[in-house]
């Protein structure tokens, strides 16, 4: 896995929210990874990830709940 294959997707105030977003995107068939408070997605899936978040946006609480699973 090369870093150039991944693009920055979102930054959060806390790592649990980033972990939740990462899990949510994976549930939606998007390759994602969380590093601290930052979420990265596979470069070729950035558009899909953006579409998912724009059309099915989770709340901060949803993301934290996903991170706790």
CHARMM internal coordinates of N, CA and C (Angstrom, degrees):
IC EDIT
DIST 1 N 1 CA 1.4518
DIST 1 CA 1 C 1.5228
ANGL 1 N 1 CA 1 C 107.63
DIST 1 C 2 N 1.3121
ANGL 1 CA 1 C 2 N 116.91
DIHE 1 N 1 CA 1 C 2 N 112.46
DIST 2 N 2 CA 1.4507
ANGL 1 C 2 N 2 CA 122.42
DIHE 1 CA 1 C 2 N 2 CA -179.27
DIST 2 CA 2 C 1.5219
ANGL 2 N 2 CA 2 C 109.99
DIHE 1 C 2 N 2 CA 2 C -96.57
DIST 2 C 3 N 1.3264
ANGL 2 CA 2 C 3 N 116.19
DIHE 2 N 2 CA 2 C 3 N 143.16
DIST 3 N 3 CA 1.4650
ANGL 2 C 3 N 3 CA 120.29
DIHE 2 CA 2 C 3 N 3 CA -178.70
DIST 3 CA 3 C 1.5243
ANGL 3 N 3 CA 3 C 112.88
DIHE 2 C 3 N 3 CA 3 C -61.06
DIST 3 C 4 N 1.3292
ANGL 3 CA 3 C 4 N 117.18
DIHE 3 N 3 CA 3 C 4 N -29.29
DIST 4 N 4 CA 1.4674
ANGL 3 C 4 N 4 CA 118.54
DIHE 3 CA 3 C 4 N 4 CA 179.73
DIST 4 CA 4 C 1.5284
ANGL 4 N 4 CA 4 C 112.24
DIHE 3 C 4 N 4 CA 4 C -70.27
DIST 4 C 5 N 1.3304
ANGL 4 CA 4 C 5 N 117.53
DIHE 4 N 4 CA 4 C 5 N -13.70
DIST 5 N 5 CA 1.4609
ANGL 4 C 5 N 5 CA 121.98
DIHE 4 CA 4 C 5 N 5 CA 176.98
DIST 5 CA 5 C 1.5274
ANGL 5 N 5 CA 5 C 112.06
DIHE 4 C 5 N 5 CA 5 C -81.24
DIST 5 C 6 N 1.3333
ANGL 5 CA 5 C 6 N 117.32
DIHE 5 N 5 CA 5 C 6 N -8.41
DIST 6 N 6 CA 1.4617
ANGL 5 C 6 N 6 CA 122.86
DIHE 5 CA 5 C 6 N 6 CA -175.58
DIST 6 CA 6 C 1.5219
ANGL 6 N 6 CA 6 C 109.83
DIHE 5 C 6 N 6 CA 6 C -117.06
DIST 6 C 7 N 1.3230
ANGL 6 CA 6 C 7 N 115.88
DIHE 6 N 6 CA 6 C 7 N 146.96
DIST 7 N 7 CA 1.4643
ANGL 6 C 7 N 7 CA 119.20
DIHE 6 CA 6 C 7 N 7 CA 176.15
DIST 7 CA 7 C 1.5316
ANGL 7 N 7 CA 7 C 109.52
DIHE 6 C 7 N 7 CA 7 C -127.74
DIST 7 C 8 N 1.3088
ANGL 7 CA 7 C 8 N 114.95
DIHE 7 N 7 CA 7 C 8 N 146.85
DIST 8 N 8 CA 1.4621
ANGL 7 C 8 N 8 CA 121.14
DIHE 7 CA 7 C 8 N 8 CA 177.93
DIST 8 CA 8 C 1.5128
ANGL 8 N 8 CA 8 C 108.85
DIHE 7 C 8 N 8 CA 8 C -61.62
DIST 8 C 9 N 1.3150
ANGL 8 CA 8 C 9 N 116.09
DIHE 8 N 8 CA 8 C 9 N 129.10
DIST 9 N 9 CA 1.4591
ANGL 8 C 9 N 9 CA 120.25
DIHE 8 CA 8 C 9 N 9 CA 179.67
DIST 9 CA 9 C 1.5185
ANGL 9 N 9 CA 9 C 112.14
DIHE 8 C 9 N 9 CA 9 C -108.38
DIST 9 C 10 N 1.3133
ANGL 9 CA 9 C 10 N 118.31
DIHE 9 N 9 CA 9 C 10 N -53.07
DIST 10 N 10 CA 1.4687
ANGL 9 C 10 N 10 CA 121.90
DIHE 9 CA 9 C 10 N 10 CA -177.34
DIST 10 CA 10 C 1.5206
ANGL 10 N 10 CA 10 C 110.85
DIHE 9 C 10 N 10 CA 10 C -149.86
DIST 10 C 11 N 1.3374
ANGL 10 CA 10 C 11 N 115.35
DIHE 10 N 10 CA 10 C 11 N 150.00
DIST 11 N 11 CA 1.4636
ANGL 10 C 11 N 11 CA 122.47
DIHE 10 CA 10 C 11 N 11 CA 170.75
DIST 11 CA 11 C 1.5247
ANGL 11 N 11 CA 11 C 107.36
DIHE 10 C 11 N 11 CA 11 C -116.42
DIST 11 C 12 N 1.3195
ANGL 11 CA 11 C 12 N 115.84
DIHE 11 N 11 CA 11 C 12 N 140.82
DIST 12 N 12 CA 1.4570
ANGL 11 C 12 N 12 CA 122.60
DIHE 11 CA 11 C 12 N 12 CA -179.79
DIST 12 CA 12 C 1.5190
ANGL 12 N 12 CA 12 C 110.32
DIHE 11 C 12 N 12 CA 12 C -123.76
DIST 12 C 13 N 1.3182
ANGL 12 CA 12 C 13 N 115.50
DIHE 12 N 12 CA 12 C 13 N 167.00
DIST 13 N 13 CA 1.4574
ANGL 12 C 13 N 13 CA 121.19
DIHE 12 CA 12 C 13 N 13 CA 178.64
DIST 13 CA 13 C 1.5195
ANGL 13 N 13 CA 13 C 112.60
DIHE 12 C 13 N 13 CA 13 C -78.89
DIST 13 C 14 N 1.3208
ANGL 13 CA 13 C 14 N 116.51
DIHE 13 N 13 CA 13 C 14 N -22.59
DIST 14 N 14 CA 1.4590
ANGL 13 C 14 N 14 CA 119.34
DIHE 13 CA 13 C 14 N 14 CA 179.57
DIST 14 CA 14 C 1.5248
ANGL 14 N 14 CA 14 C 111.11
DIHE 13 C 14 N 14 CA 14 C -141.22
DIST 14 C 15 N 1.3217
ANGL 14 CA 14 C 15 N 115.64
DIHE 14 N 14 CA 14 C 15 N 147.32
DIST 15 N 15 CA 1.4645
ANGL 14 C 15 N 15 CA 120.19
DIHE 14 CA 14 C 15 N 15 CA -176.39
DIST 15 CA 15 C 1.5287
ANGL 15 N 15 CA 15 C 114.45
DIHE 14 C 15 N 15 CA 15 C -60.16
DIST 15 C 16 N 1.3365
ANGL 15 CA 15 C 16 N 118.44
DIHE 15 N 15 CA 15 C 16 N -33.03
DIST 16 N 16 CA 1.4684
ANGL 15 C 16 N 16 CA 119.65
DIHE 15 CA 15 C 16 N 16 CA -179.25
DIST 16 CA 16 C 1.5213
ANGL 16 N 16 CA 16 C 111.46
DIHE 15 C 16 N 16 CA 16 C -62.09
DIST 16 C 17 N 1.3236
ANGL 16 CA 16 C 17 N 117.51
DIHE 16 N 16 CA 16 C 17 N -36.34
DIST 17 N 17 CA 1.4667
ANGL 16 C 17 N 17 CA 120.16
DIHE 16 CA 16 C 17 N 17 CA 178.22
DIST 17 CA 17 C 1.5299
ANGL 17 N 17 CA 17 C 110.16
DIHE 16 C 17 N 17 CA 17 C -66.95
DIST 17 C 18 N 1.3251
ANGL 17 CA 17 C 18 N 117.57
DIHE 17 N 17 CA 17 C 18 N -39.74
DIST 18 N 18 CA 1.4643
ANGL 17 C 18 N 18 CA 120.98
DIHE 17 CA 17 C 18 N 18 CA 177.91
DIST 18 CA 18 C 1.5280
ANGL 18 N 18 CA 18 C 110.44
DIHE 17 C 18 N 18 CA 18 C -64.47
DIST 18 C 19 N 1.3251
ANGL 18 CA 18 C 19 N 116.72
DIHE 18 N 18 CA 18 C 19 N -41.71
DIST 19 N 19 CA 1.4568
ANGL 18 C 19 N 19 CA 120.67
DIHE 18 CA 18 C 19 N 19 CA 178.06
DIST 19 CA 19 C 1.5217
ANGL 19 N 19 CA 19 C 110.59
DIHE 18 C 19 N 19 CA 19 C -62.86
DIST 19 C 20 N 1.3269
ANGL 19 CA 19 C 20 N 116.61
DIHE 19 N 19 CA 19 C 20 N -41.73
DIST 20 N 20 CA 1.4627
ANGL 19 C 20 N 20 CA 120.76
DIHE 19 CA 19 C 20 N 20 CA 178.28
DIST 20 CA 20 C 1.5116
ANGL 20 N 20 CA 20 C 112.10
DIHE 19 C 20 N 20 CA 20 C -62.94
DIST 20 C 21 N 1.3343
ANGL 20 CA 20 C 21 N 117.53
DIHE 20 N 20 CA 20 C 21 N -43.84
DIST 21 N 21 CA 1.4653
ANGL 20 C 21 N 21 CA 121.54
DIHE 20 CA 20 C 21 N 21 CA 178.21
DIST 21 CA 21 C 1.5175
ANGL 21 N 21 CA 21 C 109.87
DIHE 20 C 21 N 21 CA 21 C -61.83
DIST 21 C 22 N 1.3126
ANGL 21 CA 21 C 22 N 116.68
DIHE 21 N 21 CA 21 C 22 N -42.47
DIST 22 N 22 CA 1.4578
ANGL 21 C 22 N 22 CA 121.12
DIHE 21 CA 21 C 22 N 22 CA 179.32
DIST 22 CA 22 C 1.5283
ANGL 22 N 22 CA 22 C 110.53
DIHE 21 C 22 N 22 CA 22 C -60.46
DIST 22 C 23 N 1.3181
ANGL 22 CA 22 C 23 N 117.49
DIHE 22 N 22 CA 22 C 23 N -46.63
DIST 23 N 23 CA 1.4678
ANGL 22 C 23 N 23 CA 120.81
DIHE 22 CA 22 C 23 N 23 CA 179.09
DIST 23 CA 23 C 1.5195
ANGL 23 N 23 CA 23 C 111.08
DIHE 22 C 23 N 23 CA 23 C -63.64
DIST 23 C 24 N 1.3213
ANGL 23 CA 23 C 24 N 116.90
DIHE 23 N 23 CA 23 C 24 N -40.85
DIST 24 N 24 CA 1.4636
ANGL 23 C 24 N 24 CA 121.31
DIHE 23 CA 23 C 24 N 24 CA 179.66
DIST 24 CA 24 C 1.5282
ANGL 24 N 24 CA 24 C 110.33
DIHE 23 C 24 N 24 CA 24 C -62.04
DIST 24 C 25 N 1.3401
ANGL 24 CA 24 C 25 N 116.79
DIHE 24 N 24 CA 24 C 25 N -46.92
DIST 25 N 25 CA 1.4614
ANGL 24 C 25 N 25 CA 120.48
DIHE 24 CA 24 C 25 N 25 CA 179.21
DIST 25 CA 25 C 1.5302
ANGL 25 N 25 CA 25 C 110.72
DIHE 24 C 25 N 25 CA 25 C -61.95
DIST 25 C 26 N 1.3097
ANGL 25 CA 25 C 26 N 116.81
DIHE 25 N 25 CA 25 C 26 N -40.99
DIST 26 N 26 CA 1.4734
ANGL 25 C 26 N 26 CA 119.67
DIHE 25 CA 25 C 26 N 26 CA 177.77
DIST 26 CA 26 C 1.5238
ANGL 26 N 26 CA 26 C 111.01
DIHE 25 C 26 N 26 CA 26 C -62.32
DIST 26 C 27 N 1.3348
ANGL 26 CA 26 C 27 N 116.51
DIHE 26 N 26 CA 26 C 27 N -38.77
DIST 27 N 27 CA 1.4662
ANGL 26 C 27 N 27 CA 120.08
DIHE 26 CA 26 C 27 N 27 CA 176.36
DIST 27 CA 27 C 1.5262
ANGL 27 N 27 CA 27 C 111.32
DIHE 26 C 27 N 27 CA 27 C -62.70
DIST 27 C 28 N 1.3165
ANGL 27 CA 27 C 28 N 116.80
DIHE 27 N 27 CA 27 C 28 N -25.61
DIST 28 N 28 CA 1.4594
ANGL 27 C 28 N 28 CA 122.86
DIHE 27 CA 27 C 28 N 28 CA 179.06
DIST 28 CA 28 C 1.5384
ANGL 28 N 28 CA 28 C 111.26
DIHE 27 C 28 N 28 CA 28 C -95.39
DIST 28 C 29 N 1.3357
ANGL 28 CA 28 C 29 N 116.50
DIHE 28 N 28 CA 28 C 29 N 16.94
DIST 29 N 29 CA 1.4726
ANGL 28 C 29 N 29 CA 123.12
DIHE 28 CA 28 C 29 N 29 CA 175.99
DIST 29 CA 29 C 1.5289
ANGL 29 N 29 CA 29 C 114.05
DIHE 28 C 29 N 29 CA 29 C 69.07
DIST 29 C 30 N 1.3377
ANGL 29 CA 29 C 30 N 116.85
DIHE 29 N 29 CA 29 C 30 N 31.68
DIST 30 N 30 CA 1.4665
ANGL 29 C 30 N 30 CA 121.58
DIHE 29 CA 29 C 30 N 30 CA 175.50
DIST 30 CA 30 C 1.5242
ANGL 30 N 30 CA 30 C 107.52
DIHE 29 C 30 N 30 CA 30 C -110.97
DIST 30 C 31 N 1.3356
ANGL 30 CA 30 C 31 N 116.92
DIHE 30 N 30 CA 30 C 31 N 128.22
DIST 31 N 31 CA 1.4627
ANGL 30 C 31 N 31 CA 120.53
DIHE 30 CA 30 C 31 N 31 CA 175.92
DIST 31 CA 31 C 1.5186
ANGL 31 N 31 CA 31 C 108.00
DIHE 30 C 31 N 31 CA 31 C -71.23
DIST 31 C 32 N 1.3255
ANGL 31 CA 31 C 32 N 115.85
DIHE 31 N 31 CA 31 C 32 N 118.31
DIST 32 N 32 CA 1.4625
ANGL 31 C 32 N 32 CA 121.29
DIHE 31 CA 31 C 32 N 32 CA -177.45
DIST 32 CA 32 C 1.5163
ANGL 32 N 32 CA 32 C 109.88
DIHE 31 C 32 N 32 CA 32 C -140.85
DIST 32 C 33 N 1.3304
ANGL 32 CA 32 C 33 N 115.18
DIHE 32 N 32 CA 32 C 33 N 156.08
DIST 33 N 33 CA 1.4660
ANGL 32 C 33 N 33 CA 120.41
DIHE 32 CA 32 C 33 N 33 CA 174.42
DIST 33 CA 33 C 1.5223
ANGL 33 N 33 CA 33 C 108.12
DIHE 32 C 33 N 33 CA 33 C -143.79
DIST 33 C 34 N 1.3112
ANGL 33 CA 33 C 34 N 115.36
DIHE 33 N 33 CA 33 C 34 N 148.31
DIST 34 N 34 CA 1.4614
ANGL 33 C 34 N 34 CA 121.42
DIHE 33 CA 33 C 34 N 34 CA 178.20
DIST 34 CA 34 C 1.5204
ANGL 34 N 34 CA 34 C 108.57
DIHE 33 C 34 N 34 CA 34 C -112.45
DIST 34 C 35 N 1.3207
ANGL 34 CA 34 C 35 N 115.16
DIHE 34 N 34 CA 34 C 35 N 136.26
DIST 35 N 35 CA 1.4622
ANGL 34 C 35 N 35 CA 122.15
DIHE 34 CA 34 C 35 N 35 CA 174.92
DIST 35 CA 35 C 1.5163
ANGL 35 N 35 CA 35 C 106.36
DIHE 34 C 35 N 35 CA 35 C -131.32
DIST 35 C 36 N 1.3217
ANGL 35 CA 35 C 36 N 115.53
DIHE 35 N 35 CA 35 C 36 N 103.13
DIST 36 N 36 CA 1.4607
ANGL 35 C 36 N 36 CA 119.50
DIHE 35 CA 35 C 36 N 36 CA -176.72
DIST 36 CA 36 C 1.5187
ANGL 36 N 36 CA 36 C 109.90
DIHE 35 C 36 N 36 CA 36 C 65.03
DIST 36 C 37 N 1.3205
ANGL 36 CA 36 C 37 N 116.13
DIHE 36 N 36 CA 36 C 37 N -121.17
DIST 37 N 37 CA 1.4693
ANGL 36 C 37 N 37 CA 122.08
DIHE 36 CA 36 C 37 N 37 CA -178.74
DIST 37 CA 37 C 1.5264
ANGL 37 N 37 CA 37 C 112.71
DIHE 36 C 37 N 37 CA 37 C -96.12
DIST 37 C 38 N 1.3235
ANGL 37 CA 37 C 38 N 117.36
DIHE 37 N 37 CA 37 C 38 N 10.57
DIST 38 N 38 CA 1.4658
ANGL 37 C 38 N 38 CA 121.86
DIHE 37 CA 37 C 38 N 38 CA -173.65
DIST 38 CA 38 C 1.5267
ANGL 38 N 38 CA 38 C 110.94
DIHE 37 C 38 N 38 CA 38 C -117.47
DIST 38 C 39 N 1.3386
ANGL 38 CA 38 C 39 N 115.39
DIHE 38 N 38 CA 38 C 39 N 139.00
DIST 39 N 39 CA 1.4572
ANGL 38 C 39 N 39 CA 121.98
DIHE 38 CA 38 C 39 N 39 CA 176.13
DIST 39 CA 39 C 1.5241
ANGL 39 N 39 CA 39 C 108.38
DIHE 38 C 39 N 39 CA 39 C -111.26
DIST 39 C 40 N 1.3152
ANGL 39 CA 39 C 40 N 115.78
DIHE 39 N 39 CA 39 C 40 N 131.85
DIST 40 N 40 CA 1.4542
ANGL 39 C 40 N 40 CA 123.30
DIHE 39 CA 39 C 40 N 40 CA 175.04
DIST 40 CA 40 C 1.5209
ANGL 40 N 40 CA 40 C 108.56
DIHE 39 C 40 N 40 CA 40 C -115.58
DIST 40 C 41 N 1.3232
ANGL 40 CA 40 C 41 N 116.46
DIHE 40 N 40 CA 40 C 41 N 147.20
DIST 41 N 41 CA 1.4641
ANGL 40 C 41 N 41 CA 121.44
DIHE 40 CA 40 C 41 N 41 CA 174.39
DIST 41 CA 41 C 1.5219
ANGL 41 N 41 CA 41 C 108.37
DIHE 40 C 41 N 41 CA 41 C -126.83
DIST 41 C 42 N 1.3390
ANGL 41 CA 41 C 42 N 114.92
DIHE 41 N 41 CA 41 C 42 N 157.56
DIST 42 N 42 CA 1.4602
ANGL 41 C 42 N 42 CA 119.36
DIHE 41 CA 41 C 42 N 42 CA 175.03
DIST 42 CA 42 C 1.5230
ANGL 42 N 42 CA 42 C 108.13
DIHE 41 C 42 N 42 CA 42 C -56.79
DIST 42 C 43 N 1.2994
ANGL 42 CA 42 C 43 N 116.06
DIHE 42 N 42 CA 42 C 43 N 135.13
DIST 43 N 43 CA 1.4649
ANGL 42 C 43 N 43 CA 121.27
DIHE 42 CA 42 C 43 N 43 CA -175.40
DIST 43 CA 43 C 1.5334
ANGL 43 N 43 CA 43 C 112.51
DIHE 42 C 43 N 43 CA 43 C -51.35
DIST 43 C 44 N 1.3076
ANGL 43 CA 43 C 44 N 118.74
DIHE 43 N 43 CA 43 C 44 N -41.82
DIST 44 N 44 CA 1.4594
ANGL 43 C 44 N 44 CA 122.09
DIHE 43 CA 43 C 44 N 44 CA -178.81
DIST 44 CA 44 C 1.5278
ANGL 44 N 44 CA 44 C 113.87
DIHE 43 C 44 N 44 CA 44 C -72.52
DIST 44 C 45 N 1.3311
ANGL 44 CA 44 C 45 N 117.75
DIHE 44 N 44 CA 44 C 45 N -10.14
DIST 45 N 45 CA 1.4563
ANGL 44 C 45 N 45 CA 121.06
DIHE 44 CA 44 C 45 N 45 CA -178.61
DIST 45 CA 45 C 1.5267
ANGL 45 N 45 CA 45 C 113.17
DIHE 44 C 45 N 45 CA 45 C -110.79
DIST 45 C 46 N 1.3077
ANGL 45 CA 45 C 46 N 116.94
DIHE 45 N 45 CA 45 C 46 N 7.79
DIST 46 N 46 CA 1.4673
ANGL 45 C 46 N 46 CA 121.07
DIHE 45 CA 45 C 46 N 46 CA -178.15
DIST 46 CA 46 C 1.5345
ANGL 46 N 46 CA 46 C 110.91
DIHE 45 C 46 N 46 CA 46 C -59.76
DIST 46 C 47 N 1.3171
ANGL 46 CA 46 C 47 N 117.17
DIHE 46 N 46 CA 46 C 47 N -43.70
DIST 47 N 47 CA 1.4644
ANGL 46 C 47 N 47 CA 120.42
DIHE 46 CA 46 C 47 N 47 CA -179.26
DIST 47 CA 47 C 1.5256
ANGL 47 N 47 CA 47 C 110.64
DIHE 46 C 47 N 47 CA 47 C -62.65
DIST 47 C 48 N 1.3217
ANGL 47 CA 47 C 48 N 117.72
DIHE 47 N 47 CA 47 C 48 N -43.94
DIST 48 N 48 CA 1.4717
ANGL 47 C 48 N 48 CA 121.57
DIHE 47 CA 47 C 48 N 48 CA 178.92
DIST 48 CA 48 C 1.5253
ANGL 48 N 48 CA 48 C 110.54
DIHE 47 C 48 N 48 CA 48 C -62.39
DIST 48 C 49 N 1.3148
ANGL 48 CA 48 C 49 N 117.39
DIHE 48 N 48 CA 48 C 49 N -44.77
DIST 49 N 49 CA 1.4709
ANGL 48 C 49 N 49 CA 120.92
DIHE 48 CA 48 C 49 N 49 CA 179.44
DIST 49 CA 49 C 1.5274
ANGL 49 N 49 CA 49 C 110.26
DIHE 48 C 49 N 49 CA 49 C -60.42
DIST 49 C 50 N 1.3082
ANGL 49 CA 49 C 50 N 116.51
DIHE 49 N 49 CA 49 C 50 N -43.41
DIST 50 N 50 CA 1.4709
ANGL 49 C 50 N 50 CA 120.63
DIHE 49 CA 49 C 50 N 50 CA 179.21
DIST 50 CA 50 C 1.5272
ANGL 50 N 50 CA 50 C 110.52
DIHE 49 C 50 N 50 CA 50 C -63.10
DIST 50 C 51 N 1.3261
ANGL 50 CA 50 C 51 N 117.60
DIHE 50 N 50 CA 50 C 51 N -41.69
DIST 51 N 51 CA 1.4610
ANGL 50 C 51 N 51 CA 121.27
DIHE 50 CA 50 C 51 N 51 CA 179.35
DIST 51 CA 51 C 1.5306
ANGL 51 N 51 CA 51 C 110.22
DIHE 50 C 51 N 51 CA 51 C -62.75
DIST 51 C 52 N 1.3130
ANGL 51 CA 51 C 52 N 117.06
DIHE 51 N 51 CA 51 C 52 N -45.05
DIST 52 N 52 CA 1.4684
ANGL 51 C 52 N 52 CA 121.27
DIHE 51 CA 51 C 52 N 52 CA -179.76
DIST 52 CA 52 C 1.5229
ANGL 52 N 52 CA 52 C 110.68
DIHE 51 C 52 N 52 CA 52 C -58.89
DIST 52 C 53 N 1.3062
ANGL 52 CA 52 C 53 N 117.11
DIHE 52 N 52 CA 52 C 53 N -46.92
DIST 53 N 53 CA 1.4645
ANGL 52 C 53 N 53 CA 120.68
DIHE 52 CA 52 C 53 N 53 CA -177.58
DIST 53 CA 53 C 1.5317
ANGL 53 N 53 CA 53 C 111.15
DIHE 52 C 53 N 53 CA 53 C -67.61
DIST 53 C 54 N 1.3187
ANGL 53 CA 53 C 54 N 117.47
DIHE 53 N 53 CA 53 C 54 N -36.31
DIST 54 N 54 CA 1.4652
ANGL 53 C 54 N 54 CA 120.32
DIHE 53 CA 53 C 54 N 54 CA -179.91
DIST 54 CA 54 C 1.5199
ANGL 54 N 54 CA 54 C 112.20
DIHE 53 C 54 N 54 CA 54 C -70.97
DIST 54 C 55 N 1.3241
ANGL 54 CA 54 C 55 N 117.50
DIHE 54 N 54 CA 54 C 55 N -33.71
DIST 55 N 55 CA 1.4545
ANGL 54 C 55 N 55 CA 120.75
DIHE 54 CA 54 C 55 N 55 CA -174.72
DIST 55 CA 55 C 1.5289
ANGL 55 N 55 CA 55 C 114.01
DIHE 54 C 55 N 55 CA 55 C -98.26
DIST 55 C 56 N 1.3138
ANGL 55 CA 55 C 56 N 117.61
DIHE 55 N 55 CA 55 C 56 N -20.89
DIST 56 N 56 CA 1.4620
ANGL 55 C 56 N 56 CA 121.96
DIHE 55 CA 55 C 56 N 56 CA -178.63
DIST 56 CA 56 C 1.5317
ANGL 56 N 56 CA 56 C 109.83
DIHE 55 C 56 N 56 CA 56 C -134.66
DIST 56 C 57 N 1.3287
ANGL 56 CA 56 C 57 N 117.97
DIHE 56 N 56 CA 56 C 57 N 53.98
DIST 57 N 57 CA 1.4692
ANGL 56 C 57 N 57 CA 118.96
DIHE 56 CA 56 C 57 N 57 CA -169.96
DIST 57 CA 57 C 1.5357
ANGL 57 N 57 CA 57 C 113.51
DIHE 56 C 57 N 57 CA 57 C -69.06
DIST 57 C 58 N 1.3336
ANGL 57 CA 57 C 58 N 116.29
DIHE 57 N 57 CA 57 C 58 N 129.15
DIST 58 N 58 CA 1.4642
ANGL 57 C 58 N 58 CA 119.85
DIHE 57 CA 57 C 58 N 58 CA 174.34
DIST 58 CA 58 C 1.5296
ANGL 58 N 58 CA 58 C 109.86
DIHE 57 C 58 N 58 CA 58 C -84.37
DIST 58 C 59 N 1.3112
ANGL 58 CA 58 C 59 N 116.45
DIHE 58 N 58 CA 58 C 59 N 157.72
DIST 59 N 59 CA 1.4612
ANGL 58 C 59 N 59 CA 119.71
DIHE 58 CA 58 C 59 N 59 CA 174.12
DIST 59 CA 59 C 1.5242
ANGL 59 N 59 CA 59 C 108.37
DIHE 58 C 59 N 59 CA 59 C -84.27
DIST 59 C 60 N 1.3146
ANGL 59 CA 59 C 60 N 116.61
DIHE 59 N 59 CA 59 C 60 N 166.56
DIST 60 N 60 CA 1.4686
ANGL 59 C 60 N 60 CA 121.65
DIHE 59 CA 59 C 60 N 60 CA 176.22
DIST 60 CA 60 C 1.5330
ANGL 60 N 60 CA 60 C 109.11
DIHE 59 C 60 N 60 CA 60 C -58.38
DIST 60 C 61 N 1.3223
ANGL 60 CA 60 C 61 N 117.04
DIHE 60 N 60 CA 60 C 61 N -38.50
DIST 61 N 61 CA 1.4640
ANGL 60 C 61 N 61 CA 121.30
DIHE 60 CA 60 C 61 N 61 CA 179.33
DIST 61 CA 61 C 1.5294
ANGL 61 N 61 CA 61 C 111.04
DIHE 60 C 61 N 61 CA 61 C -64.81
DIST 61 C 62 N 1.3497
ANGL 61 CA 61 C 62 N 116.78
DIHE 61 N 61 CA 61 C 62 N -39.40
DIST 62 N 62 CA 1.4637
ANGL 61 C 62 N 62 CA 120.19
DIHE 61 CA 61 C 62 N 62 CA 176.73
DIST 62 CA 62 C 1.5192
ANGL 62 N 62 CA 62 C 110.87
DIHE 61 C 62 N 62 CA 62 C -59.81
DIST 62 C 63 N 1.3221
ANGL 62 CA 62 C 63 N 116.32
DIHE 62 N 62 CA 62 C 63 N -43.70
DIST 63 N 63 CA 1.4610
ANGL 62 C 63 N 63 CA 120.81
DIHE 62 CA 62 C 63 N 63 CA -178.59
DIST 63 CA 63 C 1.5194
ANGL 63 N 63 CA 63 C 111.42
DIHE 62 C 63 N 63 CA 63 C -64.47
DIST 63 C 64 N 1.3162
ANGL 63 CA 63 C 64 N 116.50
DIHE 63 N 63 CA 63 C 64 N -40.83
DIST 64 N 64 CA 1.4592
ANGL 63 C 64 N 64 CA 119.65
DIHE 63 CA 63 C 64 N 64 CA 179.12
DIST 64 CA 64 C 1.5322
ANGL 64 N 64 CA 64 C 110.49
DIHE 63 C 64 N 64 CA 64 C -66.57
DIST 64 C 65 N 1.3311
ANGL 64 CA 64 C 65 N 116.80
DIHE 64 N 64 CA 64 C 65 N -39.23
DIST 65 N 65 CA 1.4686
ANGL 64 C 65 N 65 CA 120.18
DIHE 64 CA 64 C 65 N 65 CA 177.08
DIST 65 CA 65 C 1.5301
ANGL 65 N 65 CA 65 C 110.72
DIHE 64 C 65 N 65 CA 65 C -63.18
DIST 65 C 66 N 1.3297
ANGL 65 CA 65 C 66 N 118.12
DIHE 65 N 65 CA 65 C 66 N -41.03
DIST 66 N 66 CA 1.4630
ANGL 65 C 66 N 66 CA 120.90
DIHE 65 CA 65 C 66 N 66 CA 177.11
DIST 66 CA 66 C 1.5158
ANGL 66 N 66 CA 66 C 111.23
DIHE 65 C 66 N 66 CA 66 C -62.95
DIST 66 C 67 N 1.3162
ANGL 66 CA 66 C 67 N 116.28
DIHE 66 N 66 CA 66 C 67 N -37.98
DIST 67 N 67 CA 1.4661
ANGL 66 C 67 N 67 CA 120.50
DIHE 66 CA 66 C 67 N 67 CA -179.27
DIST 67 CA 67 C 1.5232
ANGL 67 N 67 CA 67 C 110.95
DIHE 66 C 67 N 67 CA 67 C -66.70
DIST 67 C 68 N 1.3265
ANGL 67 CA 67 C 68 N 116.87
DIHE 67 N 67 CA 67 C 68 N -27.78
DIST 68 N 68 CA 1.4598
ANGL 67 C 68 N 68 CA 120.72
DIHE 67 CA 67 C 68 N 68 CA -177.87
DIST 68 CA 68 C 1.5327
ANGL 68 N 68 CA 68 C 112.96
DIHE 67 C 68 N 68 CA 68 C -80.17
DIST 68 C 69 N 1.3202
ANGL 68 CA 68 C 69 N 117.13
DIHE 68 N 68 CA 68 C 69 N -14.18
DIST 69 N 69 CA 1.4766
ANGL 68 C 69 N 69 CA 120.23
DIHE 68 CA 68 C 69 N 69 CA -178.05
DIST 69 CA 69 C 1.5052
ANGL 69 N 69 CA 69 C 111.51
DIHE 68 C 69 N 69 CA 69 C -69.46
END
COOR INIT
IC SEED 1 N 1 CA 1 C
IC BUILD
